[in-house]
């Protein structure tokens, strides 16, 4: 992406009109380390959008990369960018508003959940990954928080979001940057070795594992132990939790959670796998799996809140951590609205 002068970063951004003059800002939808996402409406129009407001005081490479990638993508399983505004202080990325929930949130809200439904979700995810890889884009941060339903309808499509850690590669270029969310990172990424598009398929394998049993394949009491497990691909299909999972589903997991990235299924090959195509998938209700996914969601949200709290405590060393907890009781609640962020 071309960088321009005069305090502006993006050649493609709208600079002669202010975002605030074109859109009415609505409620906050979520926030992360470098951005806040709001609902918004174009003035005089009924259609709602989302806007990701990014502070230009953060490293500009993150913004340049995300906008550059979104500009080249157009796929039904990927959150679409409408336009981007820029001031001297902020970048406003106007995005398609997805009104459904996260992948795992939808599952736990359903009355019925089966392998067949899990395979349908996985098919959407891998279809998006295949499109990204065909366009030489590696997402590098595939995780439940970045996989969202388009709307609340039963037949809603899943969409991949958040391209802040994505990058564009070619067959002649290897990646070495260590990034992403540890529990979903491929071993070669954690080791700082050269890696390619196949790292996304490892992340998909982790997501599928959780979809099938309700807990993480490399769960450990601390990150150091978790890293050891990931680096060895040390996971099992534990009894009794995996006893009712089909052999086809286990076969797909085995072919994705492979230490050697050259032996991992590609997205195209994964889409042809018998379990992903939906042939002979089990249709029985996975009630126990739903309960475990509920527990997984609660742990995930609590960890996000605790990490955020520790970051605040580190920045304000004079305030003891327990005082902040007392002042923010919602942070103790894994289902609190304050933790519904991406």
N, C-alpha and C positions, 0 to 999 in steps of 0.2 A: 504494500500500500504506500502511495506517495505521501510524504510528509511535507507540509507547507509552513511558511513562516508566519510572522505577526501574531504569535501566541496561539495559533490554531494548529491542530495535529492532523486532521483528516481532510484530504482533498474532496472526498465524497459527501462531506457533511453540509447541512444547510446552515449558513452563517448570516444571511441577510434577513432572516426572520427569527424571532425569539420563540423558543418552545412554549413559553408561558402565554404568548399571544395566539398560538395556534391550538393549544389544548387546555382543557380544564383538568387539573390534577385531582385525583380521587384518593381513596384510602391507601395506606401503606400495605403492601402484600408480603413483604419480606425484606430482610437486609443481610448483607454479608460483610466481609472485611473491607471491600472496596466499593460497594454500591448499595443503593436502596432501590427497591422495585415498588412502583405505585401503579394503581389502576388509573387510567385517564380516558378522556373522550375528546375527539376533535370537536372544536367549537361549532355548534349548530348541527352536529351529527349524532345519531343514536348509537353507532357501533363503538363498543369499548375496546381499548387496547391496554397493553402494559407498557410502562416506560421504565427503563433501567437508568437511573441517574448515577453517573460515575464521576467522582471527584478527580480532577486532573492533577491533584497533588500526588496521586499514586503513580507508580511506575507506568509511563505511557505505553510501554510495550504490550501490557495486558489489554488496554483499550484498542490499540492499533490492531492487534491480532484478532480479537473477538469480532470487531466490526469488519475487518478484512475477510474473515471466514464467512460470516453471516451474509455478506454481500454476494457470495458465489453459490449459496445453497438455496435450493427450492425443492422441497420434498414434503409429502403429507405427514411423514413421521418425524419431522424436525420443526421446531418452533421457528416461525418465519419472521424476518425483520422487515418492517414497513419503510422506515426512514430514520435518519440520524441527524439530530441538531447539535450544534456546538457553540458554546460561549467561551470566553477566555478562562472560565473557571470550571465548567462542567461539560460533559458529553451526555446527551440524552438519546438512548437507543430505544426507538419505538418498536415494540414487538407484538406479535399475535398474542392475544390474551387467552390463556388456557384456563378453563373454569372447572375442570375435573380435578381430582386429587392426585397425590403421588401414587405410584404403582402399588406399594404395600398398604397404603391407607385404603385404597379401593377394595383390596382383598379382604381386609378385616371387617369391612362394613357390609360385606355380602352375606347372604343367607346360605349360599352354596358355593363351594370352591373345589375344583378338581384339577387333575393333571391336564385335562383338555383345555381348561381356561388358562392355566399357566403357559401352555404351549402357544396359545393364541397371543398372549402378551409377549412372549419371547420372540415370536415371529415378527411382530412389529419392531421390536428393539433391533434384531439382527438385520432386518430390512433397512433400517436407518443407518446402521453401521456399515452395511455393504455400500450404500450410496456415498457415505462419507469417505470410505476407503477408495472407492472408484474415483472420487475427486481429490484424492491425495490428502485427505484431512484425517488426522488422528485425534480423537476426542481427549483421551488421557485422563478423564475423570468421570467415567461411567459409574453411577451409583444410584440407589433408589431415589434420592432427593432430586436427581436430574432427569428422571423419567416420569412424565406427567400425562394424565389423560386430558384429551382435548376438551371434553365436556362431561356432563353427568349421565349421559345416555348409556344404556347397556352395551351398545355397539361402538362406543367411542374409540377412536384411535389413540394409541400411545405416541407421545412425542418426546424426543430428546431435546434437552435444553442446556443452557450454560456452557458456552464455548470459551470461557475465560482462560482455560488451560490448554485449549486445542492448539494444534499447529499444522502447518502444511508441509508435507514431505514429498520427496521424489524417490524413485528406486535407487538413486545414487547417493542418497543422504541418510545417515543414521542419526537417531536421537540419543542424547545422553543425559538430558536434564531430568533430575529426580523430582517428580511432581505427582499430584493426585492424592487420593484418600487411601491411607496405608492398607486397610483391610481389603481393598479391591485392586491394589497394585500388583502387577506381574512381578515375578522374582527378578527378572533382568532389569526392571525399572528401579527396584529397591537397591540393587547392587551397584547402580550407576553404570551398568554396561550399555553397550549399544543396543538399541531396540527399534522395532518397526511397528507397523500397524497391528501386528498380532497381539500387542499388549492389551488392546481393547477387547479382544476375544477372551482373554483371561478374566477380565472384569465381568464380562457377560457370563462366564462360567460360574463366578462367585454368586452373581445375582440369581442364576438358575438354581444353584445349590440351595440358597435361602428360600426360594419359591417352593421348592419341593419338600423341605423339612422344617423350615421356620427358624433356623439358627445358622451362624456363620461357619464356613468350612475350616477356618483357621482360628477359631475362638481361643483366647488365652486370657489369663488374669492381668497381663501387662503387655505393652507393645513389643518389648524385647522378645518375649516368648512367642508372640504372634509372628514377628519377623522370622524367627527361626523356623517356624512351621511353614510359612510361605516359601522361604528359600529352599525348602526340601520338598515342597508340594505335599506336605504331611497332613492329609485329610483322610477320613474314613466314612463309610456309609454305615453309621452306627445302628445296631439293633436296640430297641424295637422301632426306632423312629423312621428307619428306611425300609422296613420290612414290606410295607405296602406300596413302595415306589416301583414303577415298572423298570425292567431291564433296559429298555430303550432310553429312558430318561437318564439312568446311571451311565449308560454308554456315552451319551452326549457330554455329560459332566467330565467323564474321564478324558474325552478327546479335546476338551477346552482347558482344563486345569493340568496342563502338560508343561513340565519344566523347560523342555526344548521348544523355543518359539517357532522353529521351522516345522515342527511336527504337530502344532496346534491347528485345528480346523480354521480355514479362512471363513469369512462371513458368507461367501457364496456357497462353500461346501456345507456350512452349518445349516443354511436354509434348505438344503436338500436332505438333511438328516431325517430319518423316518419319524423321530419324535417331534421335530419341529413342523413337519408337514401334517401332523395330526393323525397319522395312520396308527390305529390300534392303541391309542392313548387311553389310560384308565379314566373312567368317568365317575368314579365313586367320590363321595364327599370327604374332604380332608379336614375334618373338624379339629383334630389335635394340632394340625399344622397351622390353622388359623390362630389358635390360642398362642402358639409359640411365636408367630409373626407379630402378634399384639405385644408380647413381651419384648421381642427384638426392637420393635418401634419405640417402646418406652425407654429402653436402654439407650438407643441411638439418640433420642431427643434429650435425654438427661445428660448424656455425654456432651452434646452440643452446648447445652446450657452451662454445664460445669466448665467446659473449655473457655466459653465466653467470659464466665465469671472469673476464672483464673487470670485471663488476659487483662481484665479490668483491675484485678487485685495487683497484678504486676506493674501496671501503669500508675497505680495510686498506692504505693507501698505503705503509706501511713495509715491506711484503712484496713483493719484486720478482716480476713475473709469471712469470719462468722458474722461480723457486723453487716457486711453486704448481703449475706443470706437473710439475715433478720429484716433488712430493709427491702428485700426483693423476694418475698415468699413464693411468687409465681415461678421462680427459677428452680424450686424444689419439685415442682409439678411437671412430670414429663408430658402432660397433655396441655400445658398452658399455652395461650395464644402467643406469648412473647417468644416462644421457641419455634414457631412455624416459619422458619426462614430457610433460604437456600444459599 
